[in-house]
Amino acid sequence: MQTDPTVFLVDDDAAALDSLKWLLETAGLDVETYNSAVEYLDAHDPQKPGCLVLDVCMPVMDGLDLQEKLVAIGERIPIIFVTGHGNVPSSVQAMKAGAIDFVEKPVDGPSILRLVERALEKDSQRRRQVADRAEIEARIERLSRREREVMELLYAGKSMKRIAAELGISVQTVAKHRAQILEKMEVDGVAELARILTTYQLQEP
């Protein structure tokens, strides 16, 4: 399984593509190049970590169209747009759709490296959140229906006595469910349980 991030370069200008590839590889980054948006889309693998450095003006499918298609399929790879024909409407559209930045050619080496570093960190953070959410979901799946009910009431801050009254069960039974919940959720107490459930709810699916 690949763990090192890749910078995906998409540009129909071969000279610009080679120049940027050399710059990024000199900085120690893994790089893949594509001569068109269609070529990149055909090869796209959402499991590969990284970011996309994307030219705006290309034939058949331009950079903004590619961004739109990626958004439509739920792909959230960070995108840095580069173009020799920048304009305000295009940059606004790109940024509203979640682009990291929109820069004009010729790109400044240090600036593009900083943007790529920022984009790779954003992608890494998102992937960690997705993995954390999947782990929490797997733990929740271990709970019985009754344990989930008790957990929701514990998360709401209700006492075991109150939970027992609401569910029509004994306090001792609530205590047993509570112990099972903490074990299955792999936490040491209700405070830690509340913390991971809050994180789970704050994260986007």
Buried (B, 14 or more C-beta within 10 A) or exposed (E): EEEEBBBBBBBBBEEBBEBBBEBBEEBEBBBBBBBBBBBBBEEBEEEBBBBBBBBBBBEEBBBBBBBEBBEEEEBBBBBBBBBEEBEEEBBEBBEEEBBBBBBBBEBEBEEBBEBBEBBBEBBBEBBEBBEBBEEBEEBBEEBEEBBBBBBEBBBEEBEBEBBBEEBEBEBEBBBBBBEBBBEBBEBEEBEEBBEBBEEBEEEEE
